[in-house]
Amino acid sequence: MTFVKICGLSTRQSVEVACNAGADYVGFVFFPRSPRNISYEQAAILARLLPPSTPSVAVMVNPDDVQLLTMKSIFEPDFIQLHGNESPERLNHIRALTGCQIIKALPIAAKSDLKNIDLFDKAADIVLLDAKTPSGTLPGGMGLSFDWNLLKNSTPSIPWMLSGGLNADNVKEALLLTDAPAVDVSSGVESSPGIKDLSKIKAFIAAVKA
């Protein structure tokens, strides 16, 4: 079974649709420059809609300890997903500080980028392989994909997710090429940046689970 993470949710309706359709993880973005950014308070309210079996994910970029503790005091995620230049040592500190499991996003553009996976094999609970963005100014969600063929004979030895440019039309091909155990989607289920399309959420999850 392939797990599905729907990221960047910001409304009650989108959370309910994602959960009812079978999402296995739900992500909330805390990054002011992202069109999916919401407050910790909003996320806390939306997270109450999640079934107990569906983990919540806080998506952050280079958060400092104050940000982490403030977030944790308001919104209590199961995972923290990190999209900055956090080191393995920093990940270990964040886990100890918050008690949360860690997803580390790793930007991929070339075969050489896959070497970074080994650096985080003990620090991250899950690595998320995402397309390397041109400027690195946003934590994913730009609809860009990397060459999935790079993962042939190079799949991570630790739990991992495939991300970047996925949608209902291409996710089956991505899974056939990579045999990814989990997939992550954000812009691929939107009608415009930050606006989730409920029918696309349902179609994406159905395509993965079919």
C-alpha positions as CSV (number, residue, x, y, z in Angstrom):
1,M,0.0,0.0,0.0
2,T,1.2,3.5,-0.9
3,F,0.7,6.2,1.7
4,V,-0.5,9.7,0.7
5,K,0.3,13.0,2.2
6,I,-1.8,16.0,1.3
7,C,0.1,19.2,2.1
8,G,-0.8,22.9,2.5
9,L,-4.4,22.5,3.6
10,S,-6.0,25.6,5.0
11,T,-9.8,25.1,5.1
12,R,-12.2,22.8,7.0
13,Q,-13.7,21.5,3.8
14,S,-10.3,20.5,2.3
15,V,-9.2,18.7,5.4
16,E,-12.5,16.8,5.6
17,V,-12.4,15.8,2.0
18,A,-8.7,14.7,2.2
19,C,-9.4,12.6,5.3
20,N,-12.6,11.0,3.9
21,A,-10.8,10.2,0.6
22,G,-8.1,8.3,2.5
23,A,-5.2,10.7,3.1
24,D,-2.6,9.1,5.4
25,Y,-0.9,12.3,6.5
26,V,-2.1,16.0,6.4
27,G,0.3,18.9,6.3
28,F,0.0,22.5,7.4
29,V,2.5,25.1,6.2
30,F,4.0,27.7,8.5
31,F,6.1,29.8,6.2
32,P,5.1,33.4,5.5
33,R,6.3,33.5,1.9
34,S,4.2,30.5,0.9
35,P,0.6,31.0,-0.5
36,R,-0.3,28.1,1.8
37,N,0.9,29.7,5.0
38,I,-1.6,29.6,7.9
39,S,-1.3,30.4,11.6
40,Y,-0.6,27.9,14.4
41,E,-4.1,28.7,15.7
42,Q,-5.7,27.9,12.4
43,A,-3.8,24.6,12.2
44,A,-4.8,23.6,15.7
45,I,-8.5,24.1,14.8
46,L,-8.2,22.1,11.6
47,A,-6.2,19.3,13.2
48,R,-9.1,18.6,15.4
49,L,-10.9,17.3,12.3
50,L,-8.3,14.6,11.7
51,P,-9.0,11.0,12.7
52,P,-6.7,9.7,15.4
53,S,-5.0,7.5,12.9
54,T,-4.0,10.4,10.6
55,P,-0.8,12.2,11.6
56,S,-0.6,15.9,11.3
57,V,2.6,17.5,9.9
58,A,4.0,21.0,10.6
59,V,5.9,22.3,7.5
60,M,8.6,24.8,8.5
61,V,11.8,26.3,7.1
62,N,14.9,26.8,9.3
63,P,12.8,27.4,12.5
64,D,14.6,28.6,15.6
65,D,13.9,27.2,19.0
66,V,11.5,30.0,19.9
67,Q,9.4,29.3,16.8
68,L,9.4,25.6,17.5
69,L,8.3,26.0,21.1
70,T,5.7,28.6,20.2
71,M,4.3,26.3,17.5
72,K,4.3,23.3,19.8
73,S,2.4,25.2,22.5
74,I,-0.4,26.0,20.2
75,F,-0.5,23.3,17.6
76,E,0.8,19.8,18.5
77,P,1.9,18.0,15.3
78,D,2.9,14.4,15.1
79,F,5.7,15.3,12.6
80,I,7.7,18.4,11.8
81,Q,8.7,18.6,8.1
82,L,11.8,20.7,7.6
83,H,12.6,22.4,4.2
84,G,15.6,24.5,5.1
85,N,19.3,23.8,5.4
86,E,18.9,22.0,8.8
87,S,21.8,19.7,9.6
88,P,21.5,16.2,11.0
89,E,22.6,17.6,14.4
90,R,19.9,20.2,14.2
91,L,17.3,17.6,13.5
92,N,18.3,15.6,16.5
93,H,18.0,18.8,18.6
94,I,14.5,19.6,17.2
95,R,13.3,16.1,18.0
96,A,14.6,16.3,21.6
97,L,13.1,19.8,22.0
98,T,9.6,19.1,20.6
99,G,9.2,15.3,21.0
100,C,8.0,15.2,17.3
101,Q,9.0,12.9,14.6
102,I,11.0,14.5,11.8
103,I,10.5,14.6,8.0
104,K,13.5,16.1,6.2
105,A,12.9,17.4,2.7
106,L,15.9,16.9,0.4
107,P,16.0,18.8,-3.0
108,I,16.9,16.6,-5.9
109,A,18.1,17.7,-9.3
110,A,20.9,15.3,-10.1
111,K,22.1,11.8,-9.2
112,S,24.7,13.4,-6.9
113,D,21.9,14.9,-4.7
114,L,20.9,11.4,-3.6
115,K,24.1,11.1,-1.6
116,N,22.6,13.5,0.9
117,I,20.1,10.9,1.9
118,D,22.7,8.9,3.8
119,L,23.6,12.0,5.9
120,F,20.1,11.9,7.4
121,D,19.5,8.2,7.8
122,K,19.7,8.4,11.6
123,A,18.5,11.9,12.1
124,A,15.3,11.8,10.1
125,D,12.3,9.5,10.6
126,I,11.3,10.0,6.9
127,V,13.1,11.8,4.0
128,L,11.0,13.6,1.5
129,L,12.6,13.7,-2.0
130,D,11.4,16.9,-3.7
131,A,12.4,18.8,-6.8
132,K,15.2,21.4,-6.3
133,T,13.6,24.8,-6.9
134,P,15.4,27.4,-9.0
135,S,15.7,29.9,-6.2
136,G,15.1,27.8,-3.1
137,T,12.8,30.5,-1.8
138,L,9.7,28.3,-1.2
139,P,9.4,24.9,0.6
140,G,8.1,23.0,-2.4
141,G,4.6,23.4,-3.7
142,M,5.8,24.8,-7.0
143,G,4.6,22.0,-9.3
144,L,8.2,21.1,-10.3
145,S,9.3,17.4,-10.6
146,F,12.7,15.9,-10.9
147,D,13.8,13.0,-13.1
148,W,12.3,10.0,-11.4
149,N,14.7,7.7,-13.3
150,L,17.4,9.0,-10.9
151,L,15.9,6.7,-8.3
152,K,16.4,3.5,-10.3
153,N,18.6,1.2,-8.1
154,S,19.0,4.1,-5.7
155,T,16.0,4.1,-3.5
156,P,16.6,5.2,0.2
157,S,17.1,2.6,2.8
158,I,15.1,4.6,5.3
159,P,11.3,5.5,5.1
160,W,10.8,8.0,2.3
161,M,8.3,10.0,0.3
162,L,8.3,11.1,-3.3
163,S,7.2,14.7,-3.9
164,G,7.4,17.4,-6.6
165,G,5.1,18.0,-9.5
166,L,2.8,15.1,-8.7
167,N,-0.9,15.0,-9.8
168,A,-3.6,12.6,-10.5
169,D,-2.4,12.2,-14.1
170,N,1.2,11.3,-13.5
171,V,1.3,9.7,-10.0
172,K,0.9,6.2,-11.3
173,E,3.8,6.6,-13.7
174,A,5.9,8.0,-10.8
175,L,5.0,5.0,-8.7
176,L,5.9,2.5,-11.4
177,L,9.3,4.1,-11.9
178,T,10.2,4.6,-8.3
179,D,8.2,2.2,-6.2
180,A,7.8,5.0,-3.7
181,P,6.2,3.8,-0.4
182,A,4.6,7.2,0.0
183,V,3.8,10.3,-2.1
184,D,3.3,13.9,-1.1
185,V,1.2,16.5,-3.1
186,S,0.4,20.2,-2.7
187,S,0.1,22.2,-5.9
188,G,-1.0,19.2,-7.8
189,V,-4.4,19.3,-6.1
190,E,-4.9,23.0,-6.4
191,S,-6.9,25.3,-8.8
192,S,-4.5,28.2,-8.1
193,P,-1.6,28.6,-5.6
194,G,-2.8,27.9,-2.1
195,I,-6.4,27.1,-3.2
196,K,-7.1,23.4,-2.9
197,D,-9.4,21.8,-5.5
198,L,-11.6,19.2,-3.7
199,S,-12.2,17.1,-6.8
200,K,-8.4,17.0,-7.5
201,I,-7.7,15.9,-3.9
202,K,-10.2,13.0,-4.3
203,A,-8.8,12.1,-7.8
204,F,-5.2,12.1,-6.6
205,I,-5.9,9.8,-3.7
206,A,-8.0,7.5,-5.8
207,A,-5.2,7.3,-8.4
208,V,-2.7,6.3,-5.8
209,K,-4.9,3.8,-4.0
210,A,-6.3,2.2,-7.1
